[in-house]
Amino acid sequence: MTEMASSQRPKRREFRNINAFTDLPSYRLPLAGVVSILHRVSGALMFLLMPFVIWMFDTSVSSDLSFERFKSAFNAGMLGLPGFLWKLVALALIWAFLHHFLAGLRHLWMDSSHEAVSKAFGRQSAAFTLAVSIGLTLVLGAKLFGAY
């Protein structure tokens, strides 16, 4: 009788390690997962560029001469890099701040509200976070690059 019972047991699930090069490109991450990963990336980007932020703040408020040096770094360039690249770094910081702030508010809302924990809300709030952070980045980037 034990032989018969053991042969009728359901087969156990098999777990295997994934290969990052073959399995991950075919995996489709949900939008909420993309926003969550970008939240971490934006936080790391802000942390790594903190010396640049401190330099920007220091040179923009120290004196009139240092403010002119600050402006010329973005117009003519500095350290052998053109001003266009410095503006791109500033634009990356703008996106990182906006995305990290909005995604943080999204996470706080989900933590504080029990109704906000659903698949539909996760998808909608992730789409809103991405759309607003990218939209505001484009508007501020247009200002940074002199479109208006």
Secondary structure, DSSP 8 states (H G I E B T S, - for coil): -HHHHHHTS----------TTTTGGG----HHHHHHHHHHHHHHHHHHTHHHHHHHHHHHHS-HHHHHHHHHHHHT-BTTB-HHHHHHHHHHHHHHHHHHHHHHHHHHHHHH-STT-SHHHHHHHHHHHHHHHHHHHHHHHHHHTT--
